[in-house]
Amino acid sequence: MPRPPEAVLELLQFVPILAFALPFMTAGAVDLSAAAPGFVRATVLAAAVMGLLHVLDHPQNPIHLATNAWLLGGAVAFTLPIGPVAGFYGDWGALGLFAVVGVWGLGQLGTGQGGFLLGRTATTRQLRVLTPAMIVLTAAAIAWAWVFRDNLRVGGGLPFIALNVVRRVVLKRVR
């Protein structure tokens, strides 16, 4: 089986969060407390995508890895149900997603060669310089999500896309 192009593998990583968010994006409103089945479906999709990327030995986007952790947390919180965690999801919405991405990025500081960008073609030095920059950008996404917390598309979708686009542009520039 021929290996799919890199762009396809990168876009594939959007499938879980898109499957989860699409009903909310089309409705323009979100009620995460009623989203348990969506969290579960998206988590299963995330596991399948992560498994495929592992088999293909393709580096996984850390923004999507953090997003997958957020989806898993939501699946557990709303399916079991775990009140305080479900409350976090319900109260924080997209802001919570970006907070998880930010914590994930902070956890990447000082790690091996991957950094927050997880790019194989960049030098360790480049990645260690760019990782804090991505964390600052994630902090800006958190602030943006807070300011636009009442607008799902602008407060959630736009900064998510912006983070991913900046990551791709930066990885292309360091090659």
Backbone bond lengths (Angstrom), bond angles and torsions (degrees), N, CA, C in turn:
res aa  C-N    CA-C-N  psi(-1)  N-CA   C-N-CA  omega(-1)  CA-C   N-CA-C  phi
1 M - - - 1.445 - - 1.525 109.03 -
2 P 1.339 117.93 125.71 1.463 119.47 179.04 1.522 110.67 -69.63
3 R 1.311 114.36 148.21 1.466 120.57 179.71 1.529 109.68 -73.33
4 P 1.335 117.38 131.82 1.472 119.61 177.27 1.528 110.07 -64.67
5 P 1.327 116.87 154.26 1.472 119.59 177.54 1.528 111.09 -60.18
6 E 1.319 115.80 153.36 1.464 121.57 -178.96 1.520 111.83 -56.85
7 A 1.326 116.56 -39.77 1.467 119.65 -179.15 1.528 110.87 -61.46
8 V 1.310 117.54 -37.91 1.465 121.46 178.76 1.528 109.59 -65.75
9 L 1.328 116.79 -42.15 1.463 120.30 -179.95 1.525 111.28 -67.02
10 E 1.328 116.67 -34.10 1.463 120.02 176.47 1.531 110.39 -68.66
11 L 1.317 116.27 -45.11 1.470 120.05 -179.48 1.521 111.89 -67.21
12 L 1.313 117.13 -31.96 1.462 121.68 178.86 1.531 111.10 -57.92
13 Q 1.316 116.24 -30.92 1.457 120.53 -178.06 1.534 112.49 -69.64
14 F 1.314 117.31 -15.22 1.469 121.67 176.25 1.529 112.46 -79.54
15 V 1.329 117.79 -18.13 1.465 121.04 -172.23 1.533 113.00 -55.88
16 P 1.340 120.12 -48.27 1.477 118.05 -177.73 1.526 114.17 -60.07
17 I 1.325 117.71 -47.84 1.461 119.22 -177.28 1.529 110.79 -70.98
18 L 1.321 117.14 -33.36 1.464 119.16 176.05 1.525 111.00 -66.34
19 A 1.323 116.59 -41.12 1.471 120.02 178.28 1.528 110.12 -61.93
20 F 1.312 116.13 -36.75 1.460 120.47 178.66 1.533 111.38 -72.65
21 A 1.326 116.42 -46.25 1.468 121.19 -170.05 1.518 114.40 -84.55
22 L 1.314 118.33 -22.79 1.454 119.81 -173.73 1.535 114.04 -55.01
23 P 1.335 119.37 -44.97 1.473 117.59 178.25 1.537 112.93 -60.28
24 F 1.331 116.40 -35.76 1.464 119.97 178.99 1.520 111.09 -73.07
25 M 1.330 115.84 -39.48 1.463 119.68 -178.75 1.522 110.80 -65.33
26 T 1.324 117.75 -39.13 1.462 119.59 -179.85 1.524 110.87 -72.28
27 A 1.346 116.55 -34.47 1.468 120.20 179.04 1.526 111.66 -78.14
28 G 1.342 116.31 -26.09 1.457 120.38 -178.47 1.508 114.06 80.53
29 A 1.337 117.69 4.64 1.458 122.35 179.51 1.518 108.25 -141.49
30 V 1.312 115.25 158.30 1.458 119.21 -177.82 1.520 109.53 -133.78
31 D 1.314 114.76 137.15 1.460 122.04 171.37 1.516 106.32 -131.79
32 L 1.332 115.49 87.85 1.459 119.85 -175.51 1.521 112.33 -63.33
33 S 1.318 117.89 -25.13 1.461 119.29 -179.24 1.528 111.75 -66.02
34 A 1.335 117.45 -20.16 1.468 121.05 178.07 1.520 111.54 -102.84
35 A 1.321 116.91 14.79 1.457 121.18 -172.01 1.514 114.95 -103.66
36 A 1.338 118.81 14.24 1.471 120.51 -177.73 1.522 112.81 -51.51
37 P 1.337 119.56 -48.96 1.471 118.43 179.77 1.530 112.51 -61.58
38 G 1.319 117.14 -36.87 1.462 120.46 177.81 1.518 112.03 -64.90
39 F 1.330 116.16 -41.70 1.464 119.94 176.94 1.522 110.53 -61.42
40 V 1.317 117.08 -43.09 1.468 120.95 -178.47 1.528 109.92 -65.01
41 R 1.333 117.43 -48.44 1.482 120.63 179.41 1.520 110.87 -59.38
42 A 1.315 116.88 -44.97 1.467 120.43 -178.75 1.525 111.16 -65.58
43 T 1.328 117.23 -35.95 1.464 120.52 178.42 1.523 110.78 -66.95
44 V 1.323 117.23 -40.97 1.470 120.57 176.81 1.525 109.89 -63.45
45 L 1.323 117.40 -43.81 1.465 120.94 176.42 1.531 111.09 -60.75
46 A 1.322 116.19 -41.98 1.473 120.28 179.45 1.521 110.67 -61.30
47 A 1.328 117.28 -42.98 1.468 120.40 178.79 1.527 110.59 -62.65
48 A 1.329 117.03 -40.60 1.461 120.33 179.69 1.534 111.08 -65.72
49 V 1.321 116.73 -44.01 1.467 120.69 179.50 1.527 110.13 -64.64
50 M 1.320 117.08 -44.73 1.466 120.36 179.67 1.524 110.51 -62.29
51 G 1.331 117.37 -40.08 1.458 120.95 177.95 1.517 111.74 -62.91
52 L 1.325 116.91 -44.53 1.463 120.96 178.79 1.523 110.87 -62.64
53 L 1.317 117.41 -44.75 1.464 120.58 179.47 1.524 111.22 -63.47
54 H 1.320 116.23 -35.66 1.466 120.16 177.14 1.527 110.51 -64.72
55 V 1.324 115.77 -46.12 1.470 120.32 179.42 1.526 110.47 -61.24
56 L 1.323 116.99 -38.59 1.463 121.75 -179.55 1.530 112.64 -82.81
57 D 1.328 116.96 -1.25 1.463 123.12 -179.76 1.532 111.33 55.38
58 H 1.337 114.84 44.97 1.463 121.08 178.24 1.524 108.40 -104.41
59 P 1.345 118.50 131.42 1.466 119.52 179.44 1.527 110.74 -62.86
60 Q 1.312 115.26 138.78 1.451 119.98 -177.85 1.525 110.32 -92.98
61 N 1.294 114.54 138.56 1.453 122.53 -179.08 1.534 108.49 -65.76
62 P 1.343 118.14 122.48 1.467 119.84 -177.93 1.525 113.38 -64.68
63 I 1.322 117.23 -27.11 1.462 119.46 176.43 1.523 108.97 -64.70
64 H 1.311 116.25 -41.14 1.463 120.55 179.29 1.523 111.56 -74.77
65 L 1.320 117.82 -33.43 1.466 119.26 175.26 1.522 110.28 -61.56
66 A 1.336 116.32 -44.14 1.463 119.98 177.44 1.525 110.65 -65.51
67 T 1.316 116.54 -39.30 1.465 120.87 177.41 1.525 110.45 -62.05
68 N 1.326 116.25 -41.38 1.466 120.17 177.89 1.529 111.05 -63.49
69 A 1.332 116.85 -37.37 1.470 119.84 176.30 1.527 109.71 -64.62
70 W 1.331 116.95 -39.65 1.471 121.68 177.20 1.525 110.42 -63.15
71 L 1.326 116.83 -42.59 1.464 120.91 178.04 1.523 111.22 -62.90
72 L 1.331 116.82 -43.87 1.461 121.09 178.25 1.526 110.54 -61.59
73 G 1.320 116.66 -43.50 1.462 120.38 177.23 1.517 111.88 -59.51
74 G 1.320 116.77 -41.33 1.460 120.76 177.91 1.518 111.71 -66.61
75 A 1.328 116.48 -39.96 1.471 119.92 178.51 1.521 110.37 -61.20
76 V 1.314 116.61 -44.07 1.466 120.95 179.54 1.524 110.52 -68.52
77 A 1.334 116.85 -47.12 1.464 121.66 -175.09 1.520 112.65 -61.50
78 F 1.333 116.93 -41.07 1.452 119.23 -175.38 1.523 113.29 -91.57
79 T 1.322 117.75 -21.69 1.461 120.25 -179.24 1.519 110.86 -83.29
80 L 1.324 118.27 -36.76 1.469 119.89 -174.08 1.530 115.32 -73.07
81 P 1.205 130.29 -35.96 1.467 134.99 -28.08 1.535 111.11 -81.20
82 I 1.305 115.06 150.71 1.464 122.30 177.94 1.526 106.48 -116.44
83 G 1.311 115.88 100.19 1.458 123.45 -172.26 1.514 116.16 -47.60
84 P 1.350 119.00 -56.03 1.468 118.72 -176.11 1.529 113.02 -63.32
85 V 1.325 116.90 -37.99 1.461 119.50 179.50 1.524 109.98 -71.52
86 A 1.321 116.97 -42.18 1.459 120.66 176.47 1.531 109.93 -60.86
87 G 1.327 116.47 -37.55 1.462 120.69 176.54 1.513 112.03 -61.43
88 F 1.345 116.04 -41.78 1.471 120.87 176.63 1.526 109.61 -57.44
89 Y 1.306 116.86 -48.25 1.465 120.48 -179.15 1.529 111.43 -63.50
90 G 1.311 115.93 -45.23 1.459 119.70 -178.68 1.513 112.89 -65.71
91 D 1.332 116.16 -40.38 1.468 120.49 -176.88 1.531 112.58 -77.88
92 W 1.327 116.78 -36.92 1.455 120.60 -172.04 1.525 113.56 -92.63
93 G 1.324 119.39 -29.10 1.461 121.84 179.99 1.517 112.63 53.07
94 A 1.337 116.76 -132.09 1.464 121.72 -178.20 1.519 111.47 -62.95
95 L 1.311 117.04 -29.47 1.455 120.84 177.47 1.528 110.11 -59.14
96 G 1.326 116.90 -39.32 1.463 121.31 177.37 1.513 112.05 -64.57
97 L 1.323 116.48 -39.08 1.469 119.87 177.08 1.517 110.36 -59.57
98 F 1.327 116.94 -48.27 1.462 119.80 -179.04 1.527 111.89 -68.25
99 A 1.326 117.41 -30.86 1.463 120.02 175.00 1.527 110.01 -63.63
100 V 1.325 117.06 -42.01 1.472 120.47 177.55 1.529 110.05 -64.40
101 V 1.334 117.53 -41.80 1.467 120.68 177.12 1.532 109.86 -61.04
102 G 1.326 117.22 -42.27 1.465 120.66 178.92 1.514 112.59 -63.66
103 V 1.318 117.11 -44.05 1.471 120.68 177.71 1.528 109.71 -63.29
104 W 1.323 115.96 -41.00 1.468 120.53 178.12 1.531 109.63 -60.08
105 G 1.337 116.27 -46.00 1.461 120.72 179.20 1.519 112.22 -62.23
106 L 1.329 116.75 -42.16 1.466 119.77 176.92 1.525 110.86 -61.18
107 G 1.326 115.85 -36.26 1.464 120.07 177.66 1.518 113.02 -66.12
108 Q 1.326 116.39 -19.69 1.465 120.38 179.61 1.533 112.79 -84.81
109 L 1.333 116.79 -13.30 1.468 118.83 178.87 1.523 110.14 -60.58
110 G 1.282 115.98 131.53 1.452 120.77 176.31 1.519 114.32 76.71
111 T 1.326 117.96 6.18 1.465 119.16 177.31 1.509 109.26 -80.57
112 G 1.285 116.36 -177.37 1.465 123.04 -178.30 1.510 113.99 -54.18
113 Q 1.279 117.27 -139.45 1.452 121.45 -172.57 1.520 113.60 -81.87
114 G 1.305 118.13 -14.58 1.454 119.23 -174.22 1.507 114.86 -71.25
115 G 1.322 117.14 -43.43 1.446 119.17 -175.93 1.516 111.39 60.99
116 F 1.312 117.09 -167.79 1.453 121.84 178.85 1.527 110.93 -71.20
117 L 1.325 116.77 -22.54 1.460 120.69 -176.05 1.523 113.01 -88.97
118 L 1.297 118.30 -24.45 1.461 123.40 -177.76 1.521 112.13 48.78
119 G 1.307 115.23 54.77 1.458 120.11 177.43 1.516 110.42 -109.14
120 R 1.283 116.74 131.02 1.461 120.73 -177.36 1.516 113.15 -79.70
121 T 1.307 117.88 -19.26 1.456 119.72 -173.87 1.527 112.93 -93.56
122 A 1.298 118.09 -13.14 1.459 120.93 -179.82 1.530 109.60 -85.52
123 T 1.324 115.31 154.67 1.456 118.86 176.60 1.529 108.94 -77.28
124 T 1.320 115.42 159.77 1.455 120.73 178.14 1.522 110.19 -57.70
125 R 1.325 117.06 -42.04 1.457 120.96 179.52 1.528 111.27 -61.64
126 Q 1.326 117.20 -44.39 1.459 120.35 178.99 1.529 110.88 -61.22
127 L 1.309 115.54 -43.67 1.460 119.15 -178.22 1.524 111.78 -67.64
128 R 1.315 117.08 -36.03 1.467 119.40 179.61 1.518 111.51 -71.01
129 V 1.309 118.04 -27.88 1.462 121.34 175.49 1.523 109.81 -77.94
130 L 1.313 116.62 -40.01 1.461 120.54 -175.28 1.529 112.73 -78.58
131 T 1.325 117.82 -25.40 1.463 119.97 179.25 1.531 111.52 -60.17
132 P 1.340 120.17 -49.24 1.471 118.57 176.70 1.530 112.56 -60.76
133 A 1.327 117.12 -34.90 1.463 119.35 177.68 1.523 110.31 -63.51
134 M 1.320 117.60 -40.13 1.465 120.73 177.71 1.527 111.03 -67.46
135 I 1.324 117.12 -33.34 1.461 120.02 177.34 1.531 109.88 -67.25
136 V 1.326 116.43 -40.27 1.470 119.83 176.23 1.525 109.82 -62.52
137 L 1.325 117.11 -42.49 1.455 120.37 177.63 1.532 110.80 -63.03
138 T 1.321 116.69 -37.62 1.468 120.51 176.94 1.523 110.17 -65.30
139 A 1.328 117.09 -38.86 1.469 120.20 176.31 1.532 110.03 -62.18
140 A 1.322 116.52 -38.73 1.464 119.84 176.27 1.532 110.37 -64.47
141 A 1.338 117.13 -37.87 1.467 120.73 177.17 1.527 110.76 -64.69
142 I 1.331 116.58 -37.32 1.465 120.61 177.19 1.531 109.75 -63.49
143 A 1.326 116.05 -45.89 1.473 119.89 178.83 1.528 110.42 -62.92
144 W 1.320 116.37 -42.81 1.468 121.08 178.78 1.527 110.26 -60.49
145 A 1.342 115.99 -45.85 1.470 120.40 -179.92 1.531 110.51 -61.77
146 W 1.314 117.17 -34.00 1.462 120.41 178.49 1.537 110.74 -68.56
147 V 1.323 115.75 -47.09 1.456 120.07 -178.15 1.533 110.81 -62.75
148 F 1.336 116.31 -39.61 1.464 120.88 -177.00 1.526 111.82 -106.81
149 R 1.315 116.91 34.09 1.467 121.52 -175.66 1.527 113.08 -64.09
150 D 1.308 117.50 -19.37 1.457 119.98 178.99 1.528 112.89 -90.11
151 N 1.327 117.35 -2.41 1.458 121.99 179.27 1.524 108.43 -122.58
152 L 1.313 116.84 100.62 1.457 122.12 -174.66 1.523 112.43 -58.18
153 R 1.295 116.92 -43.29 1.468 119.69 -176.49 1.530 111.42 -67.60
154 V 1.311 116.21 -45.77 1.470 120.43 -177.75 1.529 110.83 -78.57
155 G 1.320 117.65 -40.80 1.457 121.58 -176.42 1.512 114.51 -82.11
156 G 1.329 118.09 -21.85 1.458 121.02 -178.45 1.513 112.89 -115.06
157 G 1.328 116.50 -56.23 1.460 120.70 -175.34 1.516 113.77 -66.19
158 L 1.321 117.07 -46.88 1.461 121.06 -176.44 1.532 113.14 -61.34
159 P 1.333 119.89 -50.34 1.467 117.72 -179.93 1.530 112.56 -67.57
160 F 1.336 117.69 -30.18 1.467 120.19 177.66 1.530 110.06 -63.83
161 I 1.313 115.53 -45.81 1.465 119.67 178.29 1.526 110.06 -65.08
162 A 1.329 117.16 -42.42 1.469 120.71 -179.34 1.528 111.26 -60.35
163 L 1.328 117.82 -44.53 1.466 120.46 178.49 1.527 111.09 -58.56
164 N 1.308 116.44 -44.68 1.455 120.37 -178.31 1.520 112.75 -69.45
165 V 1.323 117.34 -38.56 1.463 120.33 178.28 1.522 110.07 -65.44
166 V 1.332 117.01 -45.44 1.468 119.81 179.11 1.527 110.41 -60.45
167 R 1.321 117.42 -42.07 1.475 120.85 177.95 1.522 110.54 -57.87
168 R 1.335 117.47 -47.23 1.467 121.12 -178.69 1.522 111.38 -64.49
169 V 1.331 117.14 -43.08 1.465 120.96 -179.91 1.525 109.77 -62.75
170 V 1.330 116.85 -44.86 1.456 120.39 -179.86 1.528 110.33 -62.55
171 L 1.320 117.49 -44.21 1.472 119.88 179.29 1.532 111.08 -62.34
172 K 1.319 117.87 -37.70 1.475 120.75 177.70 1.514 111.06 -66.09
173 R 1.324 116.84 -36.63 1.469 120.91 -177.16 1.529 112.42 -72.56
174 V 1.323 118.31 -28.87 1.461 120.13 -177.04 1.528 112.30 -87.99
175 R 1.300 117.41 -1.25 1.480 120.23 179.61 1.498 111.10 -75.82
